[in-house]
Amino acid sequence: MSGILLKNEPLAKYTSWRVGGPAEQMYLPEGKEDLVEFLATLPEQEHIFWLGLGSNLLVRDGGIAGTVINTRGRLKGMQLIDTYKVYVEAGVPCAHVARFCTDLGLTGAEFLAGIPGTMGGALRMNAGAFGGETWNIVDSVELVDARGKVSKRGAEKFEVAYRSVKGLGDEWFLSVELILKKGESEQSQQKIKALLEKRALTQPTNKPTCGSVFMNPPGDYAARLIENSGLKGYAVGGACVSEKHANFIENTGHATAADIEELIEYVQQQVEQKQGVSLQTEVCSVGEAS
Ligand SMILES: Cc1cc2nc3c(=O)[nH]c(=O)nc-3n(C[C@H](O)[C@H](O)[C@H](O)COP(=O)(O)OP(=O)(O)OC[C@H]3O[C@@H](n4cnc5c(N)ncnc54)[C@H](O)[C@@H]3O)c2cc1C
């Protein structure tokens, strides 16, 4: 095996919130084949967690037991395989996918430009923005299970909804074939520019956050409910509800995962009490409390 195996690796530096305890062990695969080989060597009961760019993750302060597979900068193949079809491996950053498709004169992937995660994370979360959603452009995916068995399935085999994908067993995304439409590079570039400008104006993009903490309830916006509950600027330790966008929680420099978790619970409880709405988290909380 030619990847890198790290023991007791601190995870805070791999998450956009900059919090989280260590991974018991972390594997950085050389590529797909190497990863498949590595998975086959793990004990049957091993807990396996896949990490993309950690932009939608709350890793608790006690860290993650078992093995973390880190795809960042690893599964990074991307190529045009048919007139409108692009093959993308799980570790490719979404912004690179948007740029690649745009340069080829293909349209449909522009919304990915502002999502600071990997293609694998976008598939898992059905990430979306400004009307676009990841699974709207998926043709098929390549999966690997905990034993290293690889399979391919069409998008129609999955039940997809807002920030949710059902149909995955104990398996993860190795790659995807995206299906796009003929577009104009210039037009797509303009669209991306406008999307990024809008983001910078409305979101604290230069602060450590995980993007939207809560999913929007049907017909409403989590940010509106949080702001109307008077919670902008409310802080627990080093975690603070953003003044710029109420559905973002900023790490002001010294937050722990426990601070963030406590603040999330406080926001849920206040919004429930004041607005009668139960907010569900979009962010994935993983690992052990310390
Ligand atoms: C400033 C900011 C803005 C954001 N804006 C948006 C937005 O507009 N829209 C949006 O939808 N999200 C947004 N996000 C959230 C986040 O970027 C997305 O959810 C993104 O898709 C997560 O990708 P990731 O690689 O960082 O995944 P991670 O955070 O590393 O992981 C998220 C989940 O995906 C799983 N996962 C990762 N890789 C794989 C794989 N290969 N196979 C199976 N499971 C996998 C992980 O196990 C975990 O459960 C934003 C985040 C930030 C910080």
The ligand as an SDF file (V2000), in Angstrom:
LIG
                    3D

 53 58  0  0  0  0  0  0  0  0999 V2000
  -18.5830   28.9830    4.0230 C   0  0  0  0  0  0  0  0  0  0  0  0
  -19.3810   27.7410    3.7120 C   0  0  0  0  0  0  0  0  0  0  0  0
  -20.4130   27.8160    2.7770 C   0  0  0  0  0  0  0  0  0  0  0  0
  -21.1720   26.6830    2.4800 C   0  0  0  0  0  0  0  0  0  0  0  0
  -22.1700   26.7850    1.5680 N   0  0  0  0  0  0  0  0  0  0  0  0
  -22.8970   25.6900    1.2430 C   0  0  0  0  0  0  0  0  0  0  0  0
  -23.9540   25.7770    0.2720 C   0  0  0  0  0  0  0  0  0  0  0  0
  -24.2110   26.7980   -0.3210 O   0  0  0  0  0  0  0  0  0  0  0  0
  -24.6680   24.6550    0.0230 N   0  0  0  0  0  0  0  0  0  0  0  0
  -24.4140   23.4650    0.6400 C   0  0  0  0  0  0  0  0  0  0  0  0
  -25.1030   22.4840    0.3540 O   0  0  0  0  0  0  0  0  0  0  0  0
  -23.4300   23.3710    1.5640 N   0  0  0  0  0  0  0  0  0  0  0  0
  -22.6700   24.4340    1.8640 C   0  0  0  0  0  0  0  0  0  0  0  0
  -21.6670   24.3340    2.8110 N   0  0  0  0  0  0  0  0  0  0  0  0
  -21.4610   23.0450    3.5140 C   0  0  0  0  0  0  0  0  0  0  0  0
  -20.4560   22.0960    2.8550 C   0  0  0  0  0  0  0  0  0  0  0  0
  -19.5110   22.7950    2.0610 O   0  0  0  0  0  0  0  0  0  0  0  0
  -21.1350   21.0310    1.9920 C   0  0  0  0  0  0  0  0  0  0  0  0
  -22.0330   20.2490    2.7460 O   0  0  0  0  0  0  0  0  0  0  0  0
  -20.1240   20.1050    1.3180 C   0  0  0  0  0  0  0  0  0  0  0  0
  -20.7780   19.2930    0.3810 O   0  0  0  0  0  0  0  0  0  0  0  0
  -19.3700   19.2100    2.3160 C   0  0  0  0  0  0  0  0  0  0  0  0
  -18.2880   18.6010    1.6010 O   0  0  0  0  0  0  0  0  0  0  0  0
  -16.9590   18.1690    2.3750 P   0  0  0  0  0  0  0  0  0  0  0  0
  -16.0530   17.5180    1.3890 O   0  0  0  0  0  0  0  0  0  0  0  0
  -16.3980   19.2990    3.1320 O   0  0  0  0  0  0  0  0  0  0  0  0
  -17.5540   17.0670    3.3400 O   0  0  0  0  0  0  0  0  0  0  0  0
  -17.1860   16.8140    4.8880 P   0  0  0  0  0  0  0  0  0  0  0  0
  -17.6130   18.0010    5.6810 O   0  0  0  0  0  0  0  0  0  0  0  0
  -15.7800   16.3640    5.0020 O   0  0  0  0  0  0  0  0  0  0  0  0
  -18.1680   15.5940    5.1940 O   0  0  0  0  0  0  0  0  0  0  0  0
  -19.5790   15.7900    5.1950 C   0  0  0  0  0  0  0  0  0  0  0  0
  -20.2610   14.4200    5.1570 C   0  0  0  0  0  0  0  0  0  0  0  0
  -19.9880   13.7840    3.9290 O   0  0  0  0  0  0  0  0  0  0  0  0
  -19.3930   12.5140    4.1510 C   0  0  0  0  0  0  0  0  0  0  0  0
  -18.4520   12.2480    3.0630 N   0  0  0  0  0  0  0  0  0  0  0  0
  -17.3750   12.9720    2.6840 C   0  0  0  0  0  0  0  0  0  0  0  0
  -16.8010   12.4090    1.6050 N   0  0  0  0  0  0  0  0  0  0  0  0
  -17.5330   11.3060    1.3180 C   0  0  0  0  0  0  0  0  0  0  0  0
  -17.4510   10.2910    0.2950 C   0  0  0  0  0  0  0  0  0  0  0  0
  -16.5040   10.2950   -0.6310 N   0  0  0  0  0  0  0  0  0  0  0  0
  -18.3910    9.3020    0.3060 N   0  0  0  0  0  0  0  0  0  0  0  0
  -19.3780    9.2730    1.2300 C   0  0  0  0  0  0  0  0  0  0  0  0
  -19.4970   10.1910    2.2150 N   0  0  0  0  0  0  0  0  0  0  0  0
  -18.5920   11.1990    2.2360 C   0  0  0  0  0  0  0  0  0  0  0  0
  -18.7170   12.6300    5.5040 C   0  0  0  0  0  0  0  0  0  0  0  0
  -18.5100   11.3550    6.0780 O   0  0  0  0  0  0  0  0  0  0  0  0
  -19.7340   13.4680    6.2420 C   0  0  0  0  0  0  0  0  0  0  0  0
  -20.8130   12.6520    6.6640 O   0  0  0  0  0  0  0  0  0  0  0  0
  -20.8790   25.4450    3.1300 C   0  0  0  0  0  0  0  0  0  0  0  0
  -19.8240   25.3780    4.0440 C   0  0  0  0  0  0  0  0  0  0  0  0
  -19.0830   26.5110    4.3220 C   0  0  0  0  0  0  0  0  0  0  0  0
  -17.9360   26.4010    5.2970 C   0  0  0  0  0  0  0  0  0  0  0  0
  1  2  1  0
  2  3  1  0
  2 52  2  0
  3  4  2  0
  4  5  1  0
  4 50  1  0
  5  6  2  0
  6  7  1  0
  6 13  1  0
  7  8  2  0
  7  9  1  0
  9 10  1  0
 10 11  2  0
 10 12  1  0
 12 13  2  0
 13 14  1  0
 14 15  1  0
 14 50  1  0
 15 16  1  0
 16 17  1  0
 16 18  1  0
 18 19  1  0
 18 20  1  0
 20 21  1  0
 20 22  1  0
 22 23  1  0
 23 24  1  0
 24 25  2  0
 24 26  1  0
 24 27  1  0
 27 28  1  0
 28 29  2  0
 28 30  1  0
 28 31  1  0
 31 32  1  0
 32 33  1  0
 33 34  1  0
 33 48  1  0
 34 35  1  0
 35 36  1  0
 35 46  1  0
 36 37  1  0
 36 45  1  0
 37 38  2  0
 38 39  1  0
 39 40  1  0
 39 45  2  0
 40 41  1  0
 40 42  2  0
 42 43  1  0
 43 44  2  0
 44 45  1  0
 46 47  1  0
 46 48  1  0
 48 49  1  0
 50 51  2  0
 51 52  1  0
 52 53  1  0
M  END
$$$$
